[in-house]
Amino acid sequence: MKKLRNTALLIVLGASLAIAQGPRGQHHPGEMMKKHIERLDSIVDLTEEQESQIESLQEAMKIKMKDARLNKDREAMKSLRKQHKTDIEAILTDEQVDILKKSREAHRAEIKEMHKALKAYKHEQINPTLQTKRTEFDNNLSEEEKATITTLRKEVKAMRKAHKESGTKGKLSQDERKAKKEKMAAVLDPIIITHKAELEAIEEDLAPLKATWEADIKEIKAEHTDGCEGKCARRGMKHKKGRKAANNVDKTSFTYYRFLLMNIE
């Protein structure tokens, strides 16, 4: 029950973002809003009047978030989410608000434990294997290629440090992410083209292990979040593939980029 309530809280108080983004898969926005209210009701036992008021809030939020998203106004979206949470709490009684706050604290503690478990699993089970593969692959690189990768690795590390120190928590803007991708593609795609066969062989060797890793990670998340349908369920070790570069790389992705930029020292 604790996990159910914690998970529900994350989804309900983050409902503004989910609704604004539109349906995922086969879910209709109206169905999503109904589920959000049902989950909130499972925590605080809403009255019919409260359900109606929150439904109206969500309808209005959906429109406002759509406009902010179209304008790519991240600050407006952040403000709207904050206000939406405040508006929902204003509809609830003091007792209901207290239940939500306690549930949120419990959820944060649960997620913190989940992150610790995931970090430990990655450190103990995933990293050693990837490090071994990366060290073996390094023997196939020329000194020039090694130097190129080392230079880019330092640049990426410096960028992350600068963002962390600036208080942005490492989050890049859309333009910064685009520039980062273009820089990595320009530097790493030629290396990927040259060593495509070796990289594909490594991917083939790792495929069964990755399947095991994904299953284990999913199990760890389920233990801490009851399968969490919110952000935490979507965070994992899998990366998008399939971006086709202008220079005819047929399988260039952050999977390769991260592998090449891995620190093996």
C-alpha positions in Angstrom: 0.0 0.0 0.0 2.8 2.3 0.8 4.4 1.9 -2.6 1.0 2.3 -4.3 0.4 5.6 -2.5 3.9 6.9 -3.1 3.7 6.1 -6.8 0.3 7.6 -7.1 1.5 10.8 -5.5 4.3 11.2 -8.1 1.9 10.7 -10.9 -0.9 12.9 -9.5 1.2 15.9 -8.6 3.1 15.6 -11.9 -0.2 15.2 -13.8 0.2 18.6 -15.4 3.3 17.5 -17.4 1.8 14.2 -18.5 -1.4 15.7 -19.6 0.3 18.6 -21.4 2.5 16.2 -23.4 -0.5 14.4 -24.7 -1.3 10.6 -24.9 1.4 8.0 -24.7 0.7 4.9 -26.7 -3.0 4.2 -26.9 -4.0 6.4 -23.9 -6.4 9.2 -24.5 -5.8 12.5 -22.5 -9.3 12.2 -21.0 -8.5 8.7 -19.8 -5.2 9.8 -18.3 -6.9 12.6 -16.4 -9.4 10.2 -15.0 -6.7 7.9 -13.8 -4.8 10.7 -12.2 -7.9 11.6 -10.2 -8.5 8.0 -9.3 -5.0 7.7 -8.0 -5.3 10.9 -5.9 -8.6 9.6 -4.6 -6.9 6.3 -3.5 -4.6 8.5 -1.3 -6.9 11.1 0.2 -10.4 9.9 -0.5 -11.7 12.8 -2.6 -15.3 14.0 -2.4 -17.3 14.3 -5.6 -17.0 18.1 -5.5 -13.2 17.8 -5.2 -13.0 15.4 -8.1 -15.0 17.8 -10.2 -12.9 20.8 -9.3 -9.6 18.9 -10.0 -10.9 17.7 -13.3 -11.6 21.4 -14.3 -8.1 22.3 -13.2 -6.6 19.6 -15.3 -8.6 20.7 -18.4 -7.4 24.3 -18.0 -3.8 23.1 -17.3 -3.8 21.0 -20.5 -4.5 24.0 -22.6 -2.0 26.3 -20.9 0.8 23.7 -21.0 0.1 23.1 -24.7 0.6 26.8 -25.5 3.8 26.9 -23.3 5.2 23.8 -25.0 4.5 25.2 -28.5 6.3 28.3 -27.5 9.1 26.2 -26.0 8.8 28.3 -22.9 10.3 26.0 -20.2 10.1 28.6 -17.5 6.4 29.0 -18.1 5.9 25.2 -18.0 7.8 25.0 -14.7 5.7 27.8 -13.3 2.5 26.2 -14.5 3.4 22.9 -12.9 4.1 24.6 -9.6 0.9 26.5 -9.7 -1.1 23.4 -10.6 0.2 21.6 -7.5 -0.7 24.6 -5.4 -4.2 24.8 -6.9 -4.8 21.1 -6.2 -3.7 21.4 -2.6 -6.1 24.4 -2.2 -9.0 22.2 -3.1 -8.0 19.6 -0.4 -8.5 19.8 3.3 -5.6 20.4 5.6 -5.7 16.7 6.6 -5.6 15.6 3.0 -2.7 18.0 2.2 -0.8 16.6 5.2 -1.3 13.0 3.9 0.0 14.1 0.5 3.1 15.8 1.9 4.0 12.7 4.0 3.4 10.5 1.0 5.7 12.7 -1.1 8.5 12.5 1.6 8.1 8.7 1.7 8.3 8.6 -2.1 11.4 10.6 -2.2 13.1 8.4 0.3 12.0 5.3 -1.7 13.4 6.8 -4.9 16.7 7.7 -3.2 17.1 4.1 -2.1 16.2 3.0 -5.7 18.9 5.2 -7.1 21.5 3.8 -4.6 20.6 0.3 -5.6 20.8 1.1 -9.3 24.2 2.8 -8.9 25.5 -0.1 -6.9 24.3 -2.6 -9.6 25.8 -0.6 -12.4 29.1 -0.3 -10.5 29.3 -4.0 -9.6 27.7 -5.7 -12.6 27.8 -3.4 -15.7 30.8 -1.2 -15.5 33.5 -3.9 -15.1 32.2 -5.7 -18.3 32.0 -2.4 -20.3 35.5 -1.4 -19.0 37.0 -4.7 -20.2 35.4 -4.4 -23.6 36.5 -0.8 -23.9 40.1 -1.6 -23.0 40.2 -4.4 -25.5 38.7 -2.1 -28.2 41.4 0.5 -27.4 44.0 -1.8 -28.8 42.4 -1.4 -32.2 42.7 2.4 -32.2 45.5 4.5 -33.7 47.3 6.9 -31.4 45.6 9.8 -33.3 42.2 8.3 -32.6 43.0 7.8 -29.0 44.1 11.4 -28.7 40.9 12.6 -30.4 38.7 10.6 -28.0 40.7 11.8 -25.0 40.4 15.4 -26.0 36.6 15.2 -26.6 36.2 13.3 -23.3 37.9 16.2 -21.5 35.7 18.7 -23.2 32.5 16.8 -22.3 33.7 16.5 -18.7 34.4 20.2 -18.5 31.0 21.0 -19.9 29.3 18.9 -17.3 31.4 20.5 -14.5 30.5 24.0 -15.8 26.8 23.2 -15.8 26.9 21.7 -12.3 28.7 24.7 -10.9 26.3 27.0 -12.6 23.4 25.4 -10.7 21.7 24.0 -13.7 22.3 20.4 -12.4 23.8 19.4 -15.7 20.7 20.1 -17.7 21.4 21.4 -21.2 19.2 23.6 -23.2 17.8 22.3 -26.5 20.4 24.3 -28.5 23.2 23.1 -26.2 22.1 19.4 -26.6 22.0 19.9 -30.3 25.5 21.4 -30.4 26.8 18.6 -28.2 25.4 16.0 -30.5 26.8 17.6 -33.6 30.2 17.9 -31.9 30.3 14.3 -30.9 29.1 13.2 -34.4 31.7 15.3 -36.1 34.5 13.9 -34.0 33.4 10.3 -33.4 31.5 9.3 -36.5 34.7 8.9 -38.5 36.1 6.6 -35.8 32.9 4.6 -35.8 33.0 4.2 -39.6 36.6 3.0 -39.4 35.9 0.5 -36.6 32.3 -0.4 -37.4 32.9 -4.1 -37.6 34.6 -4.2 -34.2 31.9 -2.1 -32.6 29.1 -4.3 -34.0 30.9 -7.4 -32.8 31.1 -5.9 -29.3 27.3 -5.0 -29.4 26.6 -8.6 -30.4 28.6 -10.0 -27.5 26.9 -7.6 -25.1 23.4 -8.2 -26.3 22.5 -11.1 -24.0 24.2 -9.3 -21.1 22.2 -6.2 -21.8 19.0 -8.2 -21.7 19.9 -9.5 -18.3 20.9 -6.0 -17.1 17.6 -4.5 -18.3 15.6 -7.3 -16.5 17.6 -6.8 -13.3 17.2 -3.0 -13.4 13.4 -3.4 -14.0 13.3 -5.7 -11.0 15.2 -3.2 -8.8 12.8 -0.4 -9.8 9.8 -2.6 -9.1 11.1 -3.4 -5.6 11.3 0.3 -4.8 8.4 1.8 -6.8 6.0 -1.0 -7.5 6.7 -0.6 -11.2 6.4 3.2 -11.0 4.5 4.5 -14.0 6.1 7.9 -13.7 9.5 9.3 -14.5 11.4 6.6 -12.5 10.0 3.8 -14.7 11.3 5.4 -17.8 14.8 5.9 -16.5 17.1 3.1 -17.3 20.2 2.0 -19.1 18.7 1.8 -22.6 19.6 4.5 -25.1 18.0 5.4 -28.3 19.5 4.1 -31.5 19.2 4.6 -35.2 20.2 8.2 -35.9 21.6 8.2 -39.4 24.4 10.6 -39.8 25.0 12.7 -43.0 28.2 10.8 -43.6 26.4 7.4 -44.0 27.0 5.9 -40.6 24.2 3.3 -40.5 24.4 2.7 -36.8 25.5 5.8 -34.9 24.0 6.4 -31.5 24.8 7.5 -28.0 25.4 3.8 -27.2 28.6 4.1 -29.3 29.4 7.6 -28.2 29.2 6.7 -24.6 31.3 3.5 -25.2 34.0 5.5 -27.0 34.0 8.3 -24.4 34.2 5.8 -21.5 37.2 6.6 -19.2 39.4 3.5 -19.1 42.3 5.0 -17.1 
